[in-house]
Amino acid sequence: MAIKSLSIRIDEEVLDKLHIVADYEGRSANSEILILIRDAIAEYEEKHGKIVTKN
């Protein structure tokens, strides 16, 4: 699996809060975002079925 890069725009206050949550969990902000994304995908798939990708 290739690792891709994604750039996002995020409100400064939300970013500051993300860093606080990530620090509390002992993670980097990037790792925290990946976990949040994976959790959201798992929740979606639980409700709607497995997502099939072209890759």
Backbone bond lengths (Angstrom), bond angles and torsions (degrees), N, CA, C in turn:
res aa  C-N    CA-C-N  psi(-1)  N-CA   C-N-CA  omega(-1)  CA-C   N-CA-C  phi
1 M - - - 1.461 - - 1.530 108.36 -
2 A 1.314 116.31 126.35 1.458 121.50 178.32 1.529 110.20 -77.95
3 I 1.301 115.34 146.01 1.467 120.94 175.51 1.521 107.20 -95.85
4 K 1.322 116.22 123.32 1.467 122.28 -179.80 1.524 109.02 -107.22
5 S 1.292 115.80 160.74 1.455 122.68 178.55 1.522 109.22 -108.30
6 L 1.339 115.64 143.74 1.462 121.37 179.78 1.518 108.19 -136.89
7 S 1.293 116.09 129.32 1.459 121.27 177.21 1.522 108.68 -101.91
8 I 1.337 117.03 134.82 1.464 120.66 178.10 1.525 110.06 -128.73
9 R 1.311 114.76 156.76 1.462 121.24 171.71 1.520 106.24 -102.01
10 I 1.317 116.54 133.02 1.450 120.23 -176.10 1.521 109.70 -143.31
11 D 1.310 114.97 137.54 1.458 121.60 178.63 1.532 109.33 -58.57
12 E 1.331 117.00 140.20 1.460 121.79 -176.46 1.534 112.20 -57.76
13 E 1.328 117.57 -41.21 1.463 120.68 -179.26 1.532 110.84 -65.32
14 V 1.327 116.61 -40.94 1.464 120.57 178.60 1.530 110.04 -65.21
15 L 1.319 117.15 -41.09 1.456 121.29 177.96 1.525 110.89 -62.96
16 D 1.321 116.96 -43.62 1.466 120.65 177.65 1.528 110.57 -59.40
17 K 1.334 116.72 -42.90 1.464 120.88 179.49 1.526 110.75 -67.11
18 L 1.316 116.91 -38.77 1.461 120.76 176.85 1.524 110.51 -58.83
19 H 1.319 116.88 -44.32 1.467 120.80 178.75 1.529 111.37 -62.07
20 I 1.313 117.55 -37.93 1.463 120.87 178.29 1.526 110.35 -64.71
21 V 1.334 116.64 -46.93 1.468 120.96 178.72 1.526 110.06 -61.84
22 A 1.316 117.48 -46.75 1.469 121.72 -179.43 1.524 110.81 -60.90
23 D 1.329 117.52 -44.39 1.468 121.07 178.15 1.517 111.11 -60.70
24 Y 1.323 116.43 -42.36 1.462 121.44 179.19 1.528 110.60 -60.67
25 E 1.327 116.79 -39.15 1.463 122.37 -179.18 1.530 112.26 -83.33
26 G 1.327 117.00 -3.79 1.466 121.07 -179.63 1.514 113.59 73.66
27 R 1.319 115.48 31.39 1.459 121.30 -177.80 1.520 110.75 -124.45
28 S 1.323 114.80 164.39 1.460 119.98 169.64 1.525 107.58 -78.28
29 A 1.313 116.21 163.95 1.463 120.20 176.41 1.529 109.94 -61.42
30 N 1.334 117.65 -39.39 1.459 121.28 178.79 1.529 110.97 -60.77
31 S 1.329 116.98 -47.08 1.471 120.50 179.07 1.520 111.36 -62.55
32 E 1.313 116.89 -39.23 1.469 120.66 179.34 1.528 110.48 -63.83
33 I 1.325 117.01 -42.53 1.464 121.12 178.38 1.528 110.43 -62.56
34 L 1.333 117.67 -42.78 1.467 120.75 178.86 1.525 111.17 -61.05
35 I 1.316 117.64 -41.45 1.460 120.94 178.41 1.524 110.55 -65.05
36 L 1.318 117.72 -43.11 1.465 120.99 178.34 1.529 111.22 -61.92
37 I 1.315 116.77 -40.96 1.466 120.93 178.57 1.526 110.46 -65.68
38 R 1.329 117.22 -46.07 1.470 120.73 179.16 1.516 111.16 -60.88
39 D 1.345 116.50 -41.46 1.471 120.15 177.82 1.524 111.43 -62.55
40 A 1.332 116.76 -41.14 1.470 120.82 179.74 1.527 110.40 -65.51
41 I 1.326 117.54 -40.12 1.461 120.77 178.43 1.522 110.38 -66.04
42 A 1.322 117.52 -43.44 1.465 121.11 178.80 1.523 111.04 -60.96
43 E 1.334 116.70 -41.55 1.468 120.95 178.29 1.530 110.53 -64.40
44 Y 1.315 117.12 -42.84 1.466 121.44 178.39 1.532 110.06 -61.07
45 E 1.345 115.93 -47.82 1.460 119.69 -177.92 1.527 111.84 -65.60
46 E 1.318 116.96 -32.36 1.460 120.20 176.83 1.527 110.94 -62.85
47 K 1.319 116.48 -38.00 1.463 121.49 -178.64 1.522 112.89 -82.99
48 H 1.348 117.25 -36.08 1.455 121.23 -168.51 1.529 115.00 -118.20
49 G 1.308 117.24 -3.36 1.455 120.33 -177.49 1.520 111.84 96.21
50 K 1.316 114.21 165.22 1.457 121.28 -176.14 1.523 111.11 -61.56
51 I 1.310 114.71 137.08 1.469 122.18 175.37 1.520 107.55 -84.61
52 V 1.321 116.50 125.40 1.468 121.28 177.93 1.511 107.56 -102.69
53 T 1.336 115.73 125.92 1.461 121.27 178.94 1.524 110.01 -107.54
54 K 1.299 115.99 168.01 1.459 121.62 179.75 1.528 110.93 -75.71
55 N 1.323 116.76 -21.91 1.484 120.20 -175.90 1.479 111.01 -80.82
